[in-house]
Amino acid sequence: MKGPIVNISPVLRGLVVTTALALAATACSTKAPGGDASGGAVKTGQGVTDGTITLGVLSDLSNVFGPLGQTLVQGNELYFKQRNASGGICGRQVKLEIRDHAYNVQTSVSQFSELEPKALGFVQLLGSPIVSALAPKIASTRAVTLPATWSTDWLSKDGLVIVGSAYPVDMINGIQYLLDEKKIKKGDTLGHVYFEGDYGTNALKGSQYAAEKLGLKIKPVQVVPSATDLTAQFNELRSGGDPQAILVSAGPRQTASIAGLAAGSGLKTPILANGPGFDPALLATPVGKTLADNLYVATSYEPFSGGSKQAQTIATQYGTAYPNGKPTNMVNYGYATAEVMGQALDQACKEGDLTRDGLAKAMRSLNKVETGVMPALDLSDAAKFPSTSSYINRVDLKAKGGLVVAKEPFTSDLTASFTG
């Protein structure tokens, strides 16, 4: 039974419907190209036929993280379109089945139930509440899933493979950067606006840990995803004295509201956000100039306008594939996660086992994945994040995607002792 269909504009409809990426003209043999180690046929299971490997994508294309989810999907698509054009993976074309859960847990549960029987795994699952709700089903079905969320709560969860550093680690590295750059100093108070749950509450652990070790104070203020006017929360942040910096572990709308309120009150403090808190569309709003002056974004992936060779290559390819696209920094992350899945599929093919168990084993055999837009990733230990390095990005009104690198990926000394 089909999952719920969301009414959206024609521009986005192509993202929501099932996406089939260039199916092979003829059916392929069950033999791996060149054969496996023993020269036998490749063992297959759910989501794999002689000609096709099917992967699921459950994203938010129309709600809290809609613009980010759209470009995350485009990054996934871009990678697999290229792989398909060059012969596919293990003699098969990769097909993406894409659904928009609109950041609704019940919708995502229905969509997972629909897609799971016909997918080998999921190359994207966006949203901390969604991942939390589906984690037991992912474990029981053994469907390897790459969550587009970076909570330490996902460590050691069967089936979940995190790609990148953790929310609290990005926050620790970001606070260290602000201190090193003398944007803040010992003894300062930092306000932290956050979503309750596996995103914001998890990031708050990082800011509180950094504050304890660096002689800072944290004033946490919780918000809900539906809140777009944060006047009450902003006033709470200022009660007892203005904060010397504001941290945001929420969505782009909350970042915009906080920035606008700060500007309106004459408060010119640095704002540090986790990656999901920024959308370049904000730069075309009245708060754009304030964000350009004060916002920093900590991420485990390079921004769309990054200077690396791979980032520039992806940007060029994106412009060709999506001439009317509005890129965000999630393009690079979507491409990188697809690269991780692609390398795991290649390894599973080499081992002659394209079942879910074969893919899981192959994924955990990867101890140095180079994507070109992230630090090297070690996926071999499910109990550890594959990276503890963060890019610190700043707003550039002229850059595509809205961000440029302020500091190349680094790991602060504090992350070594942070256990989550």
C-alpha positions as CSV (number, residue, x, y, z in Angstrom):
1,M,0.0,0.0,0.0
2,K,1.4,3.4,-1.0
3,G,2.4,5.9,1.7
4,P,0.6,9.3,2.0
5,I,1.1,11.6,-0.9
6,V,1.9,15.2,-0.1
7,N,0.5,18.0,-2.3
8,I,3.4,20.2,-3.3
9,S,4.4,22.4,-6.2
10,P,5.2,20.8,-9.6
11,V,8.8,21.8,-9.2
12,L,9.1,19.4,-6.2
13,R,6.8,16.7,-7.4
14,G,9.6,15.0,-9.2
15,L,11.4,14.6,-5.9
16,V,8.5,13.1,-4.1
17,V,7.5,10.4,-6.6
18,T,9.4,7.3,-7.0
19,T,12.7,8.0,-8.8
20,A,14.2,5.4,-11.1
21,L,17.7,6.2,-12.2
22,A,18.5,5.0,-15.7
23,L,17.6,1.3,-15.6
24,A,19.8,-1.1,-17.5
25,A,18.8,-1.8,-21.0
26,T,19.2,-5.5,-20.6
27,A,19.1,-7.7,-17.5
28,C,22.5,-8.4,-15.9
29,S,24.0,-11.7,-14.8
30,T,24.0,-12.6,-11.1
31,K,27.8,-12.9,-11.5
32,A,29.8,-10.0,-10.1
33,P,32.0,-8.3,-12.7
34,G,35.1,-10.3,-12.6
35,G,33.5,-12.7,-10.1
36,D,33.9,-12.8,-6.4
37,A,36.8,-14.3,-4.6
38,S,35.7,-17.8,-5.5
39,G,34.3,-17.0,-8.9
40,G,30.7,-17.8,-7.8
41,A,27.5,-16.0,-8.2
42,V,26.6,-13.0,-6.0
43,K,24.2,-13.9,-3.2
44,T,21.1,-11.5,-3.3
45,G,18.1,-10.8,-1.1
46,Q,15.5,-8.0,-0.7
47,G,15.9,-5.1,-3.0
48,V,18.2,-6.8,-5.4
49,T,17.4,-8.4,-8.8
50,D,19.6,-9.4,-11.7
51,G,19.4,-5.8,-13.1
52,T,18.6,-3.5,-10.2
53,I,19.6,-2.5,-6.6
54,T,16.8,-0.6,-4.9
55,L,17.5,1.8,-2.1
56,G,15.0,3.8,0.0
57,V,15.0,7.5,0.8
58,L,12.7,8.9,3.5
59,S,13.1,12.7,3.6
60,D,11.4,15.9,4.6
61,L,10.8,17.7,1.3
62,S,8.0,20.1,2.4
63,N,8.1,21.0,6.1
64,V,10.7,21.9,8.8
65,F,13.8,21.0,6.7
66,G,12.1,21.0,3.3
67,P,14.7,23.0,1.3
68,L,17.5,21.1,3.0
69,G,15.9,17.7,2.3
70,Q,15.3,18.5,-1.3
71,T,19.0,19.2,-1.9
72,L,20.0,16.2,0.2
73,V,18.0,14.0,-2.2
74,Q,19.6,15.8,-5.2
75,G,23.0,14.9,-3.8
76,N,22.0,11.3,-3.5
77,E,20.6,11.3,-7.0
78,L,23.7,13.0,-8.5
79,Y,26.1,10.3,-7.2
80,F,24.0,7.3,-8.3
81,K,23.2,8.9,-11.7
82,Q,26.9,9.0,-12.3
83,R,27.4,5.4,-11.1
84,N,24.6,4.2,-13.3
85,A,25.9,6.0,-16.3
86,S,29.3,4.3,-15.9
87,G,27.8,0.8,-15.6
88,G,26.2,0.7,-12.3
89,I,27.2,-1.3,-9.2
90,C,27.8,-5.0,-9.4
91,G,26.4,-5.1,-12.9
92,R,23.2,-3.5,-11.7
93,Q,21.6,-0.1,-11.9
94,V,20.7,1.6,-8.7
95,K,17.1,2.8,-8.2
96,L,16.0,5.2,-5.5
97,E,12.5,5.0,-4.1
98,I,11.9,8.5,-2.6
99,R,9.2,9.5,-0.2
100,D,8.3,12.8,1.6
101,H,7.4,12.2,5.2
102,A,7.1,16.0,5.8
103,Y,8.7,15.6,9.2
104,N,5.7,13.5,10.4
105,V,6.6,10.4,12.5
106,Q,3.4,8.5,11.6
107,T,3.8,9.2,7.9
108,S,7.4,7.9,8.0
109,V,6.3,4.7,9.8
110,S,3.8,4.0,7.0
111,Q,6.3,4.8,4.3
112,F,9.0,2.6,5.9
113,S,6.5,-0.3,6.0
114,E,5.8,0.3,2.3
115,L,9.4,0.6,1.1
116,E,11.3,-1.8,3.5
117,P,10.2,-5.1,1.8
118,K,11.5,-3.9,-1.6
119,A,14.7,-2.1,-0.6
120,L,18.1,-3.4,0.2
121,G,18.7,-0.5,2.6
122,F,18.1,3.2,3.0
123,V,20.6,5.8,1.8
124,Q,18.8,8.6,3.6
125,L,16.5,8.8,6.7
126,L,16.1,12.5,7.6
127,G,14.9,13.7,11.0
128,S,15.8,12.8,14.6
129,P,12.2,12.0,15.7
130,I,11.8,9.8,12.6
131,V,15.0,7.9,13.2
132,S,14.1,7.4,16.8
133,A,10.7,6.0,15.9
134,L,12.0,3.7,13.2
135,A,15.2,2.4,15.0
136,P,13.5,-0.7,16.3
137,K,12.1,-1.6,12.8
138,I,15.5,-0.9,11.3
139,A,17.1,-3.3,13.8
140,S,14.6,-6.1,13.3
141,T,14.6,-5.9,9.5
142,R,18.4,-5.5,9.3
143,A,18.0,-2.8,6.6
144,V,21.2,-0.8,6.6
145,T,20.2,2.8,7.0
146,L,22.2,6.1,6.8
147,P,20.4,8.6,9.0
148,A,20.7,12.3,8.0
149,T,21.0,13.2,11.7
150,W,24.1,13.1,13.9
151,S,23.0,12.2,17.4
152,T,25.2,10.1,19.7
153,D,22.0,8.2,20.6
154,W,22.4,6.3,17.3
155,L,25.7,4.7,18.2
156,S,25.6,0.9,18.5
157,K,22.1,0.8,17.1
158,D,21.7,-2.2,14.8
159,G,21.3,-1.1,11.1
160,L,22.1,2.6,11.7
161,V,25.4,3.8,10.2
162,I,26.1,7.5,11.0
163,V,28.2,9.4,8.5
164,G,30.1,12.3,9.9
165,S,30.7,13.8,13.4
166,A,28.1,14.2,16.2
167,Y,25.9,17.2,17.0
168,P,27.6,17.7,20.4
169,V,31.1,17.3,18.8
170,D,30.3,20.0,16.2
171,M,29.1,22.2,19.0
172,I,32.3,21.6,21.1
173,N,34.5,22.4,18.1
174,G,32.4,25.5,17.3
175,I,32.7,26.9,20.8
176,Q,36.4,26.2,20.8
177,Y,36.7,28.2,17.5
178,L,34.8,31.1,18.9
179,L,37.1,31.1,21.9
180,D,40.3,30.8,19.8
181,E,39.1,33.7,17.6
182,K,38.3,35.8,20.7
183,K,34.7,36.0,19.8
184,I,34.0,34.9,23.4
185,K,36.1,34.7,26.5
186,K,36.3,32.7,29.7
187,G,33.5,33.6,32.0
188,D,31.0,34.4,29.3
189,T,27.4,33.2,29.2
190,L,26.2,31.5,26.0
191,G,22.5,31.1,25.3
192,H,21.6,27.8,23.6
193,V,18.3,27.6,21.7
194,Y,17.5,23.9,21.0
195,F,14.9,21.4,19.9
196,E,14.0,18.8,22.5
197,G,15.0,15.3,21.5
198,D,17.8,13.5,19.7
199,Y,19.0,16.6,17.8
200,G,18.9,19.6,20.1
201,T,19.1,17.9,23.5
202,N,22.0,15.9,22.2
203,A,23.8,19.1,20.9
204,L,23.2,20.7,24.3
205,K,25.3,18.0,25.9
206,G,28.2,19.3,23.8
207,S,27.8,22.9,24.7
208,Q,27.4,22.1,28.4
209,Y,30.5,19.9,28.3
210,A,32.6,22.6,26.5
211,A,31.3,25.2,29.0
212,E,32.4,23.1,32.0
213,K,35.9,22.6,30.6
214,L,36.4,26.1,29.2
215,G,35.1,28.2,32.0
216,L,31.9,29.3,30.3
217,K,28.2,29.3,31.3
218,I,25.3,27.9,29.2
219,K,21.7,29.2,29.4
220,P,19.5,26.7,27.6
221,V,16.1,27.6,26.1
222,Q,14.0,24.9,24.5
223,V,11.8,25.5,21.4
224,V,9.5,23.4,19.4
225,P,9.9,22.9,15.6
226,S,6.6,24.7,14.8
227,A,7.7,27.9,16.6
228,T,8.7,30.7,14.3
229,D,8.4,33.7,16.6
230,L,10.9,33.2,19.4
231,T,10.3,36.5,21.2
232,A,9.5,34.8,24.5
233,Q,12.5,32.6,24.2
234,F,14.7,35.5,23.2
235,N,13.6,37.5,26.2
236,E,14.3,34.4,28.4
237,L,17.8,34.3,27.0
238,R,18.3,38.0,28.0
239,S,16.8,37.7,31.5
240,G,19.6,38.3,34.0
241,G,21.9,39.8,31.4
242,D,22.6,39.5,27.7
243,P,24.5,36.4,26.5
244,Q,27.8,36.9,24.8
245,A,27.0,34.4,22.1
246,I,23.9,32.4,21.0
247,L,24.0,28.8,20.0
248,V,21.2,27.3,17.8
249,S,20.4,23.6,17.6
250,A,17.1,24.0,15.9
251,G,15.8,24.6,12.3
252,P,16.4,27.5,9.9
253,R,13.2,29.3,10.9
254,Q,14.4,29.4,14.5
255,T,17.8,30.7,13.5
256,A,16.1,33.5,11.5
257,S,13.9,34.5,14.3
258,I,16.7,34.6,16.9
259,A,18.9,36.6,14.4
260,G,16.1,39.1,13.7
261,L,15.3,39.6,17.4
262,A,19.0,40.1,18.2
263,A,19.4,42.7,15.5
264,G,16.3,44.5,16.5
265,S,17.5,44.8,20.1
266,G,21.0,45.9,19.1
267,L,22.5,42.7,20.4
268,K,25.6,42.0,18.1
269,T,26.7,38.7,19.4
270,P,28.1,35.7,17.4
271,I,25.5,33.0,16.6
272,L,26.8,29.5,16.2
273,A,24.4,26.9,14.6
274,N,24.6,23.2,13.9
275,G,24.3,22.4,10.2
276,P,20.5,21.8,10.2
277,G,20.0,25.3,11.5
278,F,21.0,27.1,8.3
279,D,19.2,27.4,4.9
280,P,20.6,29.8,2.3
281,A,17.0,31.0,1.6
282,L,17.4,33.0,4.8
283,L,19.8,35.3,3.2
284,A,17.1,36.8,1.0
285,T,15.1,37.8,4.0
286,P,15.5,40.9,6.2
287,V,17.8,39.0,8.5
288,G,20.3,38.1,5.7
289,K,22.7,41.0,6.6
290,T,22.6,40.0,10.3
291,L,23.4,36.4,9.5
292,A,26.3,37.5,7.2
293,D,27.7,39.6,10.1
294,N,27.2,37.2,13.0
295,L,26.4,33.6,12.0
296,Y,28.8,30.6,12.0
297,V,27.8,27.1,11.1
298,A,29.6,23.9,12.4
299,T,29.3,20.9,10.1
300,S,31.0,17.6,9.4
301,Y,30.8,18.3,5.6
302,E,32.2,20.9,3.3
303,P,29.8,23.7,2.2
304,F,28.6,23.8,-1.4
305,S,31.0,26.6,-2.3
306,G,33.9,24.9,-0.6
307,G,37.3,25.1,-2.2
308,S,38.2,21.5,-2.5
309,K,38.5,19.8,-5.9
310,Q,35.6,17.5,-5.1
311,A,33.3,20.3,-3.9
312,Q,34.0,22.2,-7.1
313,T,33.3,19.1,-9.2
314,I,30.0,18.5,-7.4
315,A,29.0,22.1,-7.9
316,T,29.6,21.9,-11.6
317,Q,27.8,18.6,-12.0
318,Y,24.9,19.9,-9.9
319,G,24.5,23.0,-12.1
320,T,24.3,20.7,-15.1
321,A,21.9,18.2,-13.6
322,Y,19.7,20.8,-11.8
323,P,19.9,24.1,-13.8
324,N,17.1,25.6,-11.8
325,G,18.2,24.1,-8.5
326,K,18.7,26.1,-5.3
327,P,21.7,24.4,-3.7
328,T,22.3,24.2,0.0
329,N,25.2,22.6,1.8
330,M,23.2,19.4,2.0
331,V,24.1,18.7,-1.7
332,N,27.6,17.7,-0.6
333,Y,26.4,15.7,2.3
334,G,23.9,13.8,0.2
335,Y,26.6,13.1,-2.4
336,A,29.0,11.9,0.4
337,T,26.5,9.6,2.0
338,A,25.7,8.1,-1.4
339,E,29.4,7.6,-1.9
340,V,29.6,5.7,1.4
341,M,26.7,3.5,0.4
342,G,28.3,3.0,-3.1
343,Q,31.6,1.9,-1.6
344,A,29.8,-0.5,0.8
345,L,27.9,-2.0,-2.2
346,D,31.1,-2.3,-4.1
347,Q,32.7,-4.2,-1.2
348,A,29.6,-6.4,-0.7
349,C,29.8,-7.3,-4.4
350,K,33.5,-8.1,-4.1
351,E,32.6,-10.4,-1.3
352,G,29.8,-12.0,-3.3
353,D,27.0,-11.1,-0.9
354,L,24.4,-8.4,-1.8
355,T,22.1,-9.4,1.0
356,R,21.3,-7.1,3.9
357,D,23.8,-9.0,6.1
358,G,26.4,-8.8,3.4
359,L,25.9,-5.1,3.0
360,A,26.1,-4.6,6.8
361,K,29.3,-6.5,7.0
362,A,30.8,-4.6,4.0
363,M,29.8,-1.3,5.5
364,R,31.7,-2.0,8.8
365,S,34.7,-3.2,6.9
366,L,35.3,0.4,5.6
367,N,37.9,2.1,7.8
368,K,39.0,4.9,5.6
369,V,36.3,6.3,3.3
370,E,37.4,9.3,1.3
371,T,34.5,11.3,-0.1
372,G,36.4,14.5,-0.9
373,V,34.0,16.7,1.0
374,M,34.3,15.2,4.5
375,P,37.3,14.2,6.6
376,A,38.3,10.5,6.2
377,L,35.6,8.3,7.8
378,D,36.2,5.2,9.8
379,L,33.0,3.1,9.8
380,S,34.5,0.0,11.4
381,D,33.2,0.6,15.0
382,A,29.5,1.1,15.5
383,A,30.1,2.5,19.0
384,K,32.1,5.4,17.7
385,F,31.5,8.3,15.4
386,P,33.5,7.9,12.1
387,S,34.9,11.4,12.5
388,T,35.3,14.0,15.3
389,S,36.3,16.9,13.0
390,S,34.2,19.9,12.1
391,Y,34.2,22.6,9.4
392,I,33.5,26.0,10.7
393,N,31.6,28.0,8.1
394,R,30.6,31.6,7.8
395,V,28.0,33.3,5.7
396,D,28.9,34.8,2.3
397,L,26.0,36.5,0.6
398,K,27.6,36.0,-2.8
399,A,28.4,32.3,-2.4
400,K,26.2,29.6,-3.9
401,G,24.8,27.7,-0.9
402,G,25.4,30.8,1.3
403,L,28.4,29.5,3.2
404,V,32.2,29.4,2.8
405,V,34.8,27.8,5.0
406,A,36.1,29.9,7.9
407,K,38.3,27.0,9.3
408,E,39.1,23.7,7.6
409,P,38.0,20.6,9.5
410,F,39.7,20.4,12.9
411,T,39.3,18.5,16.1
412,S,39.5,20.3,19.4
413,D,41.3,18.7,22.3
414,L,38.1,18.5,24.3
415,T,36.5,16.0,21.9
416,A,39.0,13.3,23.0
417,S,37.5,13.3,26.5
418,F,33.8,13.8,25.5
419,T,31.9,10.5,25.8
420,G,28.4,11.8,25.1
